[in-house]
Amino acid sequence: MPNMTVICRNATTFTKTKELDEEAFRKSLQRFVDAGLGVYLASGGSGEGHALSWDELRRVYQIGVEVCKGKVPVNANPPEKHTAQETIDHANLAIEAGVDVVNVYGPSMLHGFKPTDGELTAYYDEVLKAINHPVAVAPNPVIGYTPNPALIASICDRYSQVVAVNLSGLGNAYFIDLKDSLKRAVDIYHPVPGSLHALTLGAAGLLSAEANIIPKTLRRYVDLYESSDFDALGKVYEDFHRFNRYVAKWHSGSPRWLKMAMKLLKLPGGEGGVRLPYLMPPDDEVERFNDGLLRLRVPEIDEMAKEAGLSVPD
């Protein structure tokens, strides 16, 4: 495996009639293996984990392990739950399938609930006392609140099975405060936006949903960083930043833009679209998205577009 890991919150593929498309899912996962990228299976946003049944989740984890285990990191990213026991049950489902690491969010903000520091600590205590398996914790503000970095560090220090912290939507100050508060070595992962700073601060790797579409670009990005080829690195980062800024107009935390791009570029599972409660945008908006995506002139997108028989704008 490459020294620096990029882990993608990968999309879950469906058939046109919205069943889990296992064949397309295997092909989709193979793209990450070929690019040397890890996966976080069945995430709540890009992986539509909230929309999967218990049996479907089991199959997603089993297939992910079959395709990826021993080749690239294969981890589970269960959506946030309201109780510790729900989190434990879901984590055990993934562990039984053989995943490497389970990511654990704090409790969800159902009915306006926002945990105090004491409640969040009690939640993680209950979860981590029950899970004897490598775990990542995620102080992700997308769930509605941002835990204090010192509190996250204290959880990492008290539970040796915590091997990583996954940061998203948090700036350099949070990264530095977390690192300063940790009393033992724990890998810290950072999203690709802003990662030039995070890598120099000591990030162990990167997290990305964008790698669903441009996995080779993300692999090249970290390879260039590790080889200190900063001239080429800057050009690849520009491509990524241009891509990320564009798709963010369609709410980058959701699967809508992913499934639009997958369909346009004829990637595995692209024809299946999203599941409720998500809906694909209207046809005119999809056409606007497609046109703008091809006009970005990101080399990997140009390559896929030509393979899909599309004309690339000059």
Secondary structure as GFF3:
##gff-version 3
##sequence-region A 1 314
A	DSSP	beta_strand	5	9	.	.	.	ID=ss1
A	DSSP	alpha_helix	22	35	.	.	.	ID=ss2
A	DSSP	beta_strand	38	41	.	.	.	ID=ss3
A	DSSP	three_ten_helix	49	51	.	.	.	ID=ss4
A	DSSP	alpha_helix	54	68	.	.	.	ID=ss5
A	DSSP	beta_strand	74	76	.	.	.	ID=ss6
A	DSSP	alpha_helix	84	97	.	.	.	ID=ss7
A	DSSP	beta_strand	102	105	.	.	.	ID=ss8
A	DSSP	three_ten_helix	110	112	.	.	.	ID=ss9
A	DSSP	alpha_helix	117	130	.	.	.	ID=ss10
A	DSSP	beta_strand	135	138	.	.	.	ID=ss11
A	DSSP	three_ten_helix	141	143	.	.	.	ID=ss12
A	DSSP	alpha_helix	149	158	.	.	.	ID=ss13
A	DSSP	beta_strand	162	166	.	.	.	ID=ss14
A	DSSP	alpha_helix	172	181	.	.	.	ID=ss15
A	DSSP	beta_strand	187	191	.	.	.	ID=ss16
A	DSSP	alpha_helix	195	201	.	.	.	ID=ss17
A	DSSP	beta_strand	205	208	.	.	.	ID=ss18
A	DSSP	three_ten_helix	210	212	.	.	.	ID=ss19
A	DSSP	alpha_helix	215	226	.	.	.	ID=ss20
A	DSSP	alpha_helix	230	247	.	.	.	ID=ss21
A	DSSP	three_ten_helix	248	250	.	.	.	ID=ss22
A	DSSP	alpha_helix	256	264	.	.	.	ID=ss23
A	DSSP	three_ten_helix	270	272	.	.	.	ID=ss24
A	DSSP	alpha_helix	283	294	.	.	.	ID=ss25
A	DSSP	alpha_helix	299	307	.	.	.	ID=ss26
###
